Amino acid sequence: MGSMCGMGVGDALGHPFEFAPAQDEAGPGRPRFDLRTMQFYRESNAFGLERGQWTDDAAMGLCMADSFLLRRGFDGSDMRVRFWCWWNRGYNNAFRKDTSRSSSVGLGGNIAKSLFAIAGARDKRDIPPAYEADTEDAGNGSLMRFTPVALCMHAAEWKMVHDVARMSSYTTHPGIIAAEACSFLAHLIVSALRLPPGQPTDVRAFLDQAAQHYLDESGLHAKSGWGYDQMKWLVTSSPRNMTERCWNWRSERLDIAGTLKARGRKYNGYPVSAGYFGSYSLDGLAMALWSVYHTSSFDEAVTRSVNLLGDADSHGSITGQLAGAIYGYQAINPQFMSWLNTWDDHEFAVRAVMLHHLGHSICKSL
């Protein structure tokens, strides 16, 4: 429940700051969320949402949860239909109880292309489980919605956890980097879900051990080439170049400013923008890891993440998924849950419980 609700909370806390130029530190006069006072300062709120409403991140996560539950496992074609219904029919958006609006918000460029690719289909059987394109789309769109995969696969063997994570990414993102990032996030969340209940967690030790375990269990340490090299830099928090210095999530300072300066005007063929910083999958995951690694509670982790600004709703959602899995549902601030429950009627939590039970059922049948 903590990870699923954390996804919604992180999205809802982050979207008021989406597109604000990314920053290393929040302070007076700057856009920020103040955890002590529960106040949002200098928010842009580009979509004009109410407290607790979510955007594409959590909405697509709900779509994935429904697909797992109704198809009793992974069905990429079904997921793609549900993503299309989210954008075109308002399915699982935050506005079911908001009579002032209905249209979904937050569609990103990579996912838009994947939805357009199936727009002419007349039968789900005509829709392939993966979006195929000759591009290396590595945005954060498959990470921001991810946790239903981990919740459903929590009792599976590691190879299945990693494989299904990758397949979930390929429904909208044809690139290997986004898929490998999902595989790593799956490992972290499932590792957190397998921690002994009720015992305090040394979060730094946990992340250090889980990252090393992923290197060994996934075979990443023995792989090389485009995508795998970048993943090793992230997993080990040891980037080789100044252009990826923000991937050193163990560092006390993420140094977004230094990263932006090193990248110049273009990076990996895309324009560099402080307002969109974190939209690249490995940047967004690094921001989430850094936020969790350098805090000791769910509330602190998500606050630290969204105060980095940039693509705040998405890296906020990723942070919420991971921190929620580590600290649990009860650790989420009641005010955050009150804001979310105004619009979801506890459906994030209910889906989490059902996914957890489905996961046991799936693994018993294998």
Secondary structure, 3 states (H helix, E strand, C coil): CHHHHHHHHHHHHHHHHCCCCCCCCCCCCCCEEECCCCEEECCCCCCCCCCCCCCHHHHHHHHHHHHHHHHCCCCHHHHHHHHHHHHHHCCCCCCCCCCCCCCCCCCCHHHHHHHHCCCCCCCHHHCCCCCCCCCCCCEHHHCCCCHHHHHHCCCCCHHHHHHHHHHHHHCCCCCHHHHHHHHHHHHHHHHHHCCCCCCCCCHHHHHHHHHHHHHHHHCHHHCCCCCHHHHHHHHCCCCCCHHHHHHCCCCCCCCHHHHHHHHCCEECCEECCHHHCCCEHHHHHHHHHHHHHCCCCHHHHHHHHHCCCCCHHHHHHHHHHHHHHHHCHHHCCHHHHHHHHHHHCCHHHHHHHHHHHHHHHHHHHC
